[in-house]
Amino acid sequence: MSKVLTAYFSASGVTEKLAKRLASAIGADLYEIQPEVPYTSADLDWTDKKSRSSVEMNDKSFRPAIAGKAENMDQYDVIFVAFPKMEYGFNCV
């Protein structure tokens, strides 16, 4: 039987709910990808062109630093990665 991991990044909680449902449905381990500097509500205001998410979205080379890492990745046969839609900001962490 395959060992499966569902790794996810969720700034607002929507992607987290989806990732947890997926992991539960398929019996996968769950890992939350967290940015080194957490996002605030102001950071997530994509209507503000100066907000962190807007600035990140407009700089295609930007990648936020990740806090920690999943251990023993080689134990997994399948890895699902869930993240917010890029058109709303949040380059992949």
Biopython code that builds the backbone (N, CA, C, O; Angstrom):
import numpy as np
from Bio.PDB.StructureBuilder import StructureBuilder

atoms = [
    (1, "MET", "N", (0.840, -1.181, 0.000)),
    (1, "MET", "CA", (0.000, 0.000, 0.000)),
    (1, "MET", "C", (0.886, 1.246, 0.000)),
    (1, "MET", "O", (1.904, 1.291, 0.691)),
    (2, "SER", "N", (0.496, 2.250, -0.775)),
    (2, "SER", "CA", (1.272, 3.480, -0.903)),
    (2, "SER", "C", (1.150, 4.345, 0.339)),
    (2, "SER", "O", (0.097, 4.408, 0.974)),
    (3, "LYS", "N", (2.242, 5.006, 0.669)),
    (3, "LYS", "CA", (2.250, 5.990, 1.753)),
    (3, "LYS", "C", (2.040, 7.350, 1.101)),
    (3, "LYS", "O", (2.765, 7.728, 0.181)),
    (4, "VAL", "N", (1.026, 8.091, 1.594)),
    (4, "VAL", "CA", (0.620, 9.341, 0.947)),
    (4, "VAL", "C", (0.700, 10.503, 1.935)),
    (4, "VAL", "O", (0.384, 10.358, 3.116)),
    (5, "LEU", "N", (1.129, 11.656, 1.428)),
    (5, "LEU", "CA", (1.186, 12.886, 2.213)),
    (5, "LEU", "C", (0.370, 13.959, 1.502)),
    (5, "LEU", "O", (0.459, 14.113, 0.284)),
    (6, "THR", "N", (-0.417, 14.691, 2.264)),
    (6, "THR", "CA", (-1.075, 15.892, 1.761)),
    (6, "THR", "C", (-0.414, 17.073, 2.461)),
    (6, "THR", "O", (-0.584, 17.269, 3.665)),
    (7, "ALA", "N", (0.340, 17.856, 1.697)),
    (7, "ALA", "CA", (1.003, 19.052, 2.223)),
    (7, "ALA", "C", (0.222, 20.255, 1.717)),
    (7, "ALA", "O", (-0.205, 20.289, 0.563)),
    (8, "TYR", "N", (0.038, 21.245, 2.590)),
    (8, "TYR", "CA", (-0.777, 22.386, 2.170)),
    (8, "TYR", "C", (-0.292, 23.688, 2.779)),
    (8, "TYR", "O", (0.303, 23.723, 3.856)),
    (9, "PHE", "N", (-0.573, 24.767, 2.041)),
    (9, "PHE", "CA", (-0.394, 26.118, 2.552)),
    (9, "PHE", "C", (-1.747, 26.791, 2.465)),
    (9, "PHE", "O", (-2.389, 26.766, 1.415)),
    (10, "SER", "N", (-2.185, 27.392, 3.558)),
    (10, "SER", "CA", (-3.476, 28.064, 3.590)),
    (10, "SER", "C", (-3.357, 29.336, 4.410)),
    (10, "SER", "O", (-3.050, 29.293, 5.602)),
    (11, "ALA", "N", (-3.602, 30.468, 3.766)),
    (11, "ALA", "CA", (-3.528, 31.741, 4.481)),
    (11, "ALA", "C", (-4.834, 32.061, 5.196)),
    (11, "ALA", "O", (-4.824, 32.642, 6.281)),
    (12, "SER", "N", (-5.951, 31.684, 4.594)),
    (12, "SER", "CA", (-7.252, 32.056, 5.163)),
    (12, "SER", "C", (-8.017, 30.883, 5.764)),
    (12, "SER", "O", (-9.021, 31.090, 6.445)),
    (13, "GLY", "N", (-7.563, 29.663, 5.526)),
    (13, "GLY", "CA", (-8.235, 28.487, 6.071)),
    (13, "GLY", "C", (-9.030, 27.687, 5.058)),
    (13, "GLY", "O", (-9.397, 26.545, 5.333)),
    (14, "VAL", "N", (-9.304, 28.254, 3.896)),
    (14, "VAL", "CA", (-10.086, 27.555, 2.878)),
    (14, "VAL", "C", (-9.323, 26.342, 2.344)),
    (14, "VAL", "O", (-9.872, 25.241, 2.278)),
    (15, "THR", "N", (-8.069, 26.541, 1.968)),
    (15, "THR", "CA", (-7.264, 25.438, 1.448)),
    (15, "THR", "C", (-7.005, 24.398, 2.531)),
    (15, "THR", "O", (-6.936, 23.204, 2.240)),
    (16, "GLU", "N", (-6.864, 24.840, 3.769)),
    (16, "GLU", "CA", (-6.671, 23.915, 4.887)),
    (16, "GLU", "C", (-7.851, 22.944, 4.999)),
    (16, "GLU", "O", (-7.646, 21.742, 5.174)),
    (17, "LYS", "N", (-9.059, 23.443, 4.901)),
    (17, "LYS", "CA", (-10.250, 22.580, 4.982)),
    (17, "LYS", "C", (-10.237, 21.538, 3.877)),
    (17, "LYS", "O", (-10.516, 20.364, 4.121)),
    (18, "LEU", "N", (-9.916, 21.963, 2.661)),
    (18, "LEU", "CA", (-9.855, 21.049, 1.529)),
    (18, "LEU", "C", (-8.774, 19.990, 1.740)),
    (18, "LEU", "O", (-9.008, 18.803, 1.513)),
    (19, "ALA", "N", (-7.594, 20.423, 2.175)),
    (19, "ALA", "CA", (-6.483, 19.494, 2.391)),
    (19, "ALA", "C", (-6.819, 18.463, 3.467)),
    (19, "ALA", "O", (-6.496, 17.284, 3.322)),
    (20, "LYS", "N", (-7.461, 18.901, 4.536)),
    (20, "LYS", "CA", (-7.846, 17.979, 5.606)),
    (20, "LYS", "C", (-8.890, 16.977, 5.127)),
    (20, "LYS", "O", (-8.845, 15.803, 5.495)),
    (21, "ARG", "N", (-9.828, 17.439, 4.310)),
    (21, "ARG", "CA", (-10.839, 16.524, 3.765)),
    (21, "ARG", "C", (-10.190, 15.490, 2.860)),
    (21, "ARG", "O", (-10.524, 14.307, 2.923)),
    (22, "LEU", "N", (-9.264, 15.934, 2.019)),
    (22, "LEU", "CA", (-8.556, 15.016, 1.131)),
    (22, "LEU", "C", (-7.770, 13.991, 1.933)),
    (22, "LEU", "O", (-7.874, 12.791, 1.682)),
    (23, "ALA", "N", (-6.984, 14.459, 2.898)),
    (23, "ALA", "CA", (-6.166, 13.551, 3.711)),
    (23, "ALA", "C", (-7.032, 12.529, 4.436)),
    (23, "ALA", "O", (-6.686, 11.349, 4.501)),
    (24, "SER", "N", (-8.142, 12.975, 4.973)),
    (24, "SER", "CA", (-9.054, 12.076, 5.682)),
    (24, "SER", "C", (-9.661, 11.045, 4.735)),
    (24, "SER", "O", (-9.765, 9.867, 5.078)),
    (25, "ALA", "N", (-10.055, 11.482, 3.561)),
    (25, "ALA", "CA", (-10.709, 10.597, 2.595)),
    (25, "ALA", "C", (-9.784, 9.509, 2.069)),
    (25, "ALA", "O", (-10.228, 8.398, 1.778)),
    (26, "ILE", "N", (-8.493, 9.826, 1.945)),
    (26, "ILE", "CA", (-7.565, 8.857, 1.357)),
    (26, "ILE", "C", (-6.597, 8.262, 2.368)),
    (26, "ILE", "O", (-5.731, 7.465, 2.006)),
    (27, "GLY", "N", (-6.737, 8.642, 3.626)),
    (27, "GLY", "CA", (-5.860, 8.103, 4.668)),
    (27, "GLY", "C", (-4.430, 8.605, 4.581)),
    (27, "GLY", "O", (-3.490, 7.872, 4.888)),
    (28, "ALA", "N", (-4.265, 9.847, 4.166)),
    (28, "ALA", "CA", (-2.929, 10.427, 4.006)),
    (28, "ALA", "C", (-2.478, 11.130, 5.278)),
    (28, "ALA", "O", (-3.294, 11.567, 6.090)),
    (29, "ASP", "N", (-1.161, 11.231, 5.434)),
    (29, "ASP", "CA", (-0.603, 12.088, 6.471)),
    (29, "ASP", "C", (-0.833, 13.532, 6.033)),
    (29, "ASP", "O", (-1.037, 13.805, 4.850)),
    (30, "LEU", "N", (-0.798, 14.443, 6.987)),
    (30, "LEU", "CA", (-1.080, 15.848, 6.711)),
    (30, "LEU", "C", (0.087, 16.699, 7.202)),
    (30, "LEU", "O", (0.596, 16.488, 8.303)),
    (31, "TYR", "N", (0.508, 17.661, 6.381)),
    (31, "TYR", "CA", (1.581, 18.573, 6.773)),
    (31, "TYR", "C", (1.222, 19.985, 6.334)),
    (31, "TYR", "O", (0.930, 20.223, 5.162)),
    (32, "GLU", "N", (1.245, 20.925, 7.283)),
    (32, "GLU", "CA", (0.964, 22.322, 6.970)),
    (32, "GLU", "C", (2.262, 23.051, 6.637)),
    (32, "GLU", "O", (3.181, 23.103, 7.454)),
    (33, "ILE", "N", (2.330, 23.609, 5.443)),
    (33, "ILE", "CA", (3.457, 24.441, 5.026)),
    (33, "ILE", "C", (3.196, 25.840, 5.578)),
    (33, "ILE", "O", (2.166, 26.446, 5.283)),
    (34, "GLN", "N", (4.126, 26.347, 6.376)),
    (34, "GLN", "CA", (3.933, 27.654, 6.999)),
    (34, "GLN", "C", (5.036, 28.615, 6.573)),
    (34, "GLN", "O", (6.204, 28.233, 6.515)),
    (35, "PRO", "N", (4.670, 29.866, 6.273)),
    (35, "PRO", "CA", (5.698, 30.846, 5.945)),
    (35, "PRO", "C", (6.459, 31.250, 7.207)),
    (35, "PRO", "O", (5.909, 31.235, 8.308)),
    (36, "GLU", "N", (7.708, 31.605, 7.034)),
    (36, "GLU", "CA", (8.520, 32.042, 8.173)),
    (36, "GLU", "C", (7.895, 33.264, 8.845)),
    (36, "GLU", "O", (7.909, 33.383, 10.070)),
    (37, "VAL", "N", (7.353, 34.162, 8.040)),
    (37, "VAL", "CA", (6.645, 35.338, 8.555)),
    (37, "VAL", "C", (5.160, 35.128, 8.247)),
    (37, "VAL", "O", (4.760, 35.207, 7.085)),
    (38, "PRO", "N", (4.342, 34.864, 9.258)),
    (38, "PRO", "CA", (2.912, 34.604, 9.020)),
    (38, "PRO", "C", (2.214, 35.793, 8.355)),
    (38, "PRO", "O", (2.608, 36.946, 8.531)),
    (39, "TYR", "N", (1.180, 35.483, 7.597)),
    (39, "TYR", "CA", (0.385, 36.525, 6.945)),
    (39, "TYR", "C", (-0.630, 37.107, 7.918)),
    (39, "TYR", "O", (-1.237, 36.379, 8.705)),
    (40, "THR", "N", (-0.810, 38.422, 7.860)),
    (40, "THR", "CA", (-1.842, 39.097, 8.653)),
    (40, "THR", "C", (-3.039, 39.371, 7.736)),
    (40, "THR", "O", (-2.952, 39.179, 6.523)),
    (41, "SER", "N", (-4.135, 39.811, 8.309)),
    (41, "SER", "CA", (-5.307, 40.177, 7.496)),
    (41, "SER", "C", (-4.956, 41.285, 6.510)),
    (41, "SER", "O", (-5.393, 41.259, 5.359)),
    (42, "ALA", "N", (-4.172, 42.252, 6.957)),
    (42, "ALA", "CA", (-3.761, 43.345, 6.064)),
    (42, "ALA", "C", (-2.894, 42.815, 4.918)),
    (42, "ALA", "O", (-3.001, 43.292, 3.788)),
    (43, "ASP", "N", (-2.044, 41.839, 5.203)),
    (43, "ASP", "CA", (-1.204, 41.235, 4.165)),
    (43, "ASP", "C", (-2.047, 40.590, 3.071)),
    (43, "ASP", "O", (-1.653, 40.570, 1.905)),
    (44, "LEU", "N", (-3.194, 40.070, 3.447)),
    (44, "LEU", "CA", (-4.036, 39.305, 2.525)),
    (44, "LEU", "C", (-5.023, 40.160, 1.740)),
    (44, "LEU", "O", (-5.800, 39.630, 0.946)),
    (45, "ASP", "N", (-5.006, 41.464, 1.947)),
    (45, "ASP", "CA", (-5.939, 42.356, 1.253)),
    (45, "ASP", "C", (-5.470, 42.581, -0.179)),
    (45, "ASP", "O", (-4.753, 43.539, -0.468)),
    (46, "TRP", "N", (-5.882, 41.689, -1.064)),
    (46, "TRP", "CA", (-5.436, 41.753, -2.454)),
    (46, "TRP", "C", (-5.979, 42.981, -3.186)),
    (46, "TRP", "O", (-5.512, 43.288, -4.283)),
    (47, "THR", "N", (-6.946, 43.686, -2.613)),
    (47, "THR", "CA", (-7.451, 44.912, -3.246)),
    (47, "THR", "C", (-6.538, 46.105, -2.975)),
    (47, "THR", "O", (-6.653, 47.141, -3.631)),
    (48, "ASP", "N", (-5.635, 45.957, -2.011)),
    (48, "ASP", "CA", (-4.655, 46.999, -1.689)),
    (48, "ASP", "C", (-3.370, 46.684, -2.445)),
    (48, "ASP", "O", (-2.693, 45.703, -2.138)),
    (49, "LYS", "N", (-3.035, 47.501, -3.421)),
    (49, "LYS", "CA", (-1.862, 47.238, -4.261)),
    (49, "LYS", "C", (-0.546, 47.248, -3.490)),
    (49, "LYS", "O", (0.476, 46.789, -4.000)),
    (50, "LYS", "N", (-0.566, 47.774, -2.256)),
    (50, "LYS", "CA", (0.644, 47.803, -1.439)),
    (50, "LYS", "C", (0.676, 46.684, -0.399)),
    (50, "LYS", "O", (1.632, 46.579, 0.370)),
    (51, "SER", "N", (-0.357, 45.852, -0.373)),
    (51, "SER", "CA", (-0.379, 44.759, 0.606)),
    (51, "SER", "C", (0.681, 43.718, 0.244)),
    (51, "SER", "O", (1.130, 43.641, -0.899)),
    (52, "ARG", "N", (1.059, 42.946, 1.209)),
    (52, "ARG", "CA", (2.086, 41.922, 1.007)),
    (52, "ARG", "C", (1.706, 40.957, -0.111)),
    (52, "ARG", "O", (2.543, 40.632, -0.953)),
    (53, "SER", "N", (0.465, 40.496, -0.132)),
    (53, "SER", "CA", (0.064, 39.538, -1.167)),
    (53, "SER", "C", (0.115, 40.168, -2.560)),
    (53, "SER", "O", (0.497, 39.500, -3.521)),
    (54, "SER", "N", (-0.260, 41.428, -2.682)),
    (54, "SER", "CA", (-0.210, 42.109, -3.978)),
    (54, "SER", "C", (1.226, 42.305, -4.437)),
    (54, "SER", "O", (1.541, 42.088, -5.607)),
    (55, "VAL", "N", (2.087, 42.709, -3.531)),
    (55, "VAL", "CA", (3.501, 42.899, -3.863)),
    (55, "VAL", "C", (4.118, 41.573, -4.297)),
    (55, "VAL", "O", (4.850, 41.524, -5.286)),
    (56, "GLU", "N", (3.827, 40.496, -3.562)),
    (56, "GLU", "CA", (4.365, 39.178, -3.908)),
    (56, "GLU", "C", (3.841, 38.705, -5.258)),
    (56, "GLU", "O", (4.594, 38.149, -6.057)),
    (57, "MET", "N", (2.566, 38.923, -5.512)),
    (57, "MET", "CA", (1.973, 38.476, -6.766)),
    (57, "MET", "C", (2.615, 39.186, -7.955)),
    (57, "MET", "O", (2.768, 38.591, -9.022)),
    (58, "ASN", "N", (2.986, 40.441, -7.781)),
    (58, "ASN", "CA", (3.567, 41.210, -8.877)),
    (58, "ASN", "C", (5.058, 40.974, -9.066)),
    (58, "ASN", "O", (5.633, 41.444, -10.048)),
    (59, "ASP", "N", (5.689, 40.264, -8.158)),
    (59, "ASP", "CA", (7.106, 39.924, -8.278)),
    (59, "ASP", "C", (7.205, 38.414, -8.466)),
    (59, "ASP", "O", (7.251, 37.665, -7.490)),
    (60, "LYS", "N", (7.237, 37.970, -9.712)),
    (60, "LYS", "CA", (7.195, 36.534, -10.021)),
    (60, "LYS", "C", (8.392, 35.759, -9.471)),
    (60, "LYS", "O", (8.339, 34.533, -9.377)),
    (61, "SER", "N", (9.463, 36.453, -9.110)),
    (61, "SER", "CA", (10.636, 35.761, -8.573)),
    (61, "SER", "C", (10.574, 35.604, -7.057)),
    (61, "SER", "O", (11.402, 34.908, -6.470)),
    (62, "PHE", "N", (9.602, 36.243, -6.425)),
    (62, "PHE", "CA", (9.517, 36.229, -4.962)),
    (62, "PHE", "C", (9.006, 34.891, -4.453)),
    (62, "PHE", "O", (8.021, 34.359, -4.965)),
    (63, "ARG", "N", (9.680, 34.346, -3.443)),
    (63, "ARG", "CA", (9.245, 33.131, -2.769)),
    (63, "ARG", "C", (9.455, 33.323, -1.274)),
    (63, "ARG", "O", (10.597, 33.412, -0.823)),
    (64, "PRO", "N", (8.376, 33.387, -0.493)),
    (64, "PRO", "CA", (8.516, 33.560, 0.954)),
    (64, "PRO", "C", (9.292, 32.401, 1.573)),
    (64, "PRO", "O", (9.185, 31.261, 1.121)),
    (65, "ALA", "N", (10.061, 32.695, 2.594)),
    (65, "ALA", "CA", (10.800, 31.647, 3.302)),
    (65, "ALA", "C", (9.811, 30.743, 4.038)),
    (65, "ALA", "O", (8.771, 31.194, 4.518)),
    (66, "ILE", "N", (10.155, 29.475, 4.114)),
    (66, "ILE", "CA", (9.306, 28.485, 4.782)),
    (66, "ILE", "C", (9.831, 28.233, 6.189)),
    (66, "ILE", "O", (11.039, 28.126, 6.404)),
    (67, "ALA", "N", (8.911, 28.139, 7.143)),
    (67, "ALA", "CA", (9.268, 27.818, 8.531)),
    (67, "ALA", "C", (9.246, 26.299, 8.682)),
    (67, "ALA", "O", (8.187, 25.682, 8.575)),
    (68, "GLY", "N", (10.384, 25.707, 8.926)),
    (68, "GLY", "CA", (10.449, 24.262, 9.123)),
    (68, "GLY", "C", (10.309, 23.488, 7.830)),
    (68, "GLY", "O", (10.190, 24.062, 6.748)),
    (69, "LYS", "N", (10.325, 22.168, 7.965)),
    (69, "LYS", "CA", (10.145, 21.310, 6.795)),
    (69, "LYS", "C", (9.599, 19.961, 7.242)),
    (69, "LYS", "O", (9.768, 19.547, 8.389)),
    (70, "ALA", "N", (8.950, 19.299, 6.319)),
    (70, "ALA", "CA", (8.421, 17.964, 6.601)),
    (70, "ALA", "C", (9.594, 16.995, 6.735)),
    (70, "ALA", "O", (10.575, 17.090, 5.998)),
    (71, "GLU", "N", (9.487, 16.083, 7.661)),
    (71, "GLU", "CA", (10.554, 15.108, 7.896)),
    (71, "GLU", "C", (10.325, 13.841, 7.074)),
    (71, "GLU", "O", (9.189, 13.494, 6.751)),
    (72, "ASN", "N", (11.401, 13.168, 6.748)),
    (72, "ASN", "CA", (11.356, 11.852, 6.093)),
    (72, "ASN", "C", (10.496, 11.836, 4.834)),
    (72, "ASN", "O", (9.642, 10.964, 4.676)),
    (73, "MET", "N", (10.711, 12.776, 3.958)),
    (73, "MET", "CA", (9.920, 12.845, 2.728)),
    (73, "MET", "C", (10.087, 11.606, 1.857)),
    (73, "MET", "O", (9.198, 11.270, 1.075)),
    (74, "ASP", "N", (11.215, 10.931, 1.990)),
    (74, "ASP", "CA", (11.455, 9.747, 1.166)),
    (74, "ASP", "C", (10.543, 8.573, 1.519)),
    (74, "ASP", "O", (10.505, 7.584, 0.788)),
    (75, "GLN", "N", (9.814, 8.667, 2.624)),
    (75, "GLN", "CA", (8.898, 7.586, 2.999)),
    (75, "GLN", "C", (7.595, 7.620, 2.195)),
    (75, "GLN", "O", (6.818, 6.666, 2.237)),
    (76, "TYR", "N", (7.352, 8.710, 1.466)),
    (76, "TYR", "CA", (6.088, 8.870, 0.749)),
    (76, "TYR", "C", (6.205, 8.462, -0.714)),
    (76, "TYR", "O", (7.164, 8.801, -1.406)),
    (77, "ASP", "N", (5.194, 7.722, -1.158)),
    (77, "ASP", "CA", (5.107, 7.319, -2.560)),
    (77, "ASP", "C", (4.363, 8.370, -3.380)),
    (77, "ASP", "O", (4.645, 8.561, -4.563)),
    (78, "VAL", "N", (3.412, 9.047, -2.740)),
    (78, "VAL", "CA", (2.591, 10.060, -3.402)),
    (78, "VAL", "C", (2.498, 11.278, -2.486)),
    (78, "VAL", "O", (2.278, 11.142, -1.283)),
    (79, "ILE", "N", (2.666, 12.471, -3.064)),
    (79, "ILE", "CA", (2.534, 13.712, -2.297)),
    (79, "ILE", "C", (1.587, 14.645, -3.050)),
    (79, "ILE", "O", (1.832, 15.008, -4.200)),
    (80, "PHE", "N", (0.502, 15.023, -2.375)),
    (80, "PHE", "CA", (-0.411, 16.027, -2.904)),
    (80, "PHE", "C", (-0.036, 17.357, -2.265)),
    (80, "PHE", "O", (0.211, 17.421, -1.060)),
    (81, "VAL", "N", (0.008, 18.416, -3.066)),
    (81, "VAL", "CA", (0.317, 19.749, -2.556)),
    (81, "VAL", "C", (-0.873, 20.657, -2.861)),
    (81, "VAL", "O", (-1.288, 20.786, -4.013)),
    (82, "ALA", "N", (-1.415, 21.281, -1.823)),
    (82, "ALA", "CA", (-2.564, 22.175, -1.980)),
    (82, "ALA", "C", (-2.151, 23.592, -1.592)),
    (82, "ALA", "O", (-1.470, 23.795, -0.587)),
    (83, "PHE", "N", (-2.569, 24.575, -2.400)),
    (83, "PHE", "CA", (-2.224, 25.969, -2.138)),
    (83, "PHE", "C", (-3.284, 26.874, -2.752)),
    (83, "PHE", "O", (-4.025, 26.442, -3.635)),
    (84, "PRO", "N", (-3.368, 28.130, -2.296)),
    (84, "PRO", "CA", (-4.371, 29.065, -2.826)),
    (84, "PRO", "C", (-4.129, 29.380, -4.300)),
    (84, "PRO", "O", (-3.027, 29.204, -4.819)),
    (85, "LYS", "N", (-5.169, 29.842, -4.945)),
    (85, "LYS", "CA", (-5.045, 30.263, -6.339)),
    (85, "LYS", "C", (-4.085, 31.441, -6.428)),
    (85, "LYS", "O", (-4.175, 32.381, -5.638)),
    (86, "MET", "N", (-3.191, 31.392, -7.363)),
    (86, "MET", "CA", (-2.171, 32.428, -7.490)),
    (86, "MET", "C", (-2.732, 33.783, -7.893)),
    (86, "MET", "O", (-2.131, 34.810, -7.579)),
    (87, "GLU", "N", (-3.867, 33.812, -8.580)),
    (87, "GLU", "CA", (-4.386, 35.108, -9.016)),
    (87, "GLU", "C", (-4.769, 35.995, -7.845)),
    (87, "GLU", "O", (-4.965, 37.197, -8.020)),
    (88, "TYR", "N", (-4.877, 35.423, -6.659)),
    (88, "TYR", "CA", (-5.202, 36.205, -5.468)),
    (88, "TYR", "C", (-3.960, 36.582, -4.675)),
    (88, "TYR", "O", (-4.068, 37.129, -3.578)),
    (89, "GLY", "N", (-2.795, 36.298, -5.212)),
    (89, "GLY", "CA", (-1.562, 36.601, -4.510)),
    (89, "GLY", "C", (-0.880, 35.336, -4.045)),
    (89, "GLY", "O", (-1.023, 34.290, -4.678)),
    (90, "PHE", "N", (-0.155, 35.405, -2.975)),
    (90, "PHE", "CA", (0.527, 34.276, -2.342)),
    (90, "PHE", "C", (1.350, 33.432, -3.304)),
    (90, "PHE", "O", (0.903, 32.357, -3.705)),
    (91, "ASN", "N", (2.521, 33.882, -3.680)),
    (91, "ASN", "CA", (3.403, 32.974, -4.405)),
    (91, "ASN", "C", (3.641, 31.780, -3.511)),
    (91, "ASN", "O", (3.586, 31.891, -2.286)),
    (92, "CYS", "N", (3.901, 30.659, -4.108)),
    (92, "CYS", "CA", (4.056, 29.433, -3.307)),
    (92, "CYS", "C", (5.149, 29.595, -2.260)),
    (92, "CYS", "O", (6.256, 30.043, -2.556)),
    (93, "VAL", "N", (4.816, 29.225, -1.046)),
    (93, "VAL", "CA", (5.822, 29.236, 0.015)),
    (93, "VAL", "C", (6.586, 27.945, -0.010)),
    (93, "VAL", "O", (7.486, 27.745, 0.806)),
]
sb = StructureBuilder()
sb.init_structure("model")
sb.init_model(0)
sb.init_chain("A")
sb.init_seg("    ")
for serial, (resi, resn, name, xyz) in enumerate(atoms, 1):
    if name == "N":
        sb.init_residue(resn, " ", resi, " ")
    sb.init_atom(name, np.array(xyz, "f"), 0.0, 1.0, " ", f" {name:<3s}", serial, name[0])
structure = sb.get_structure()
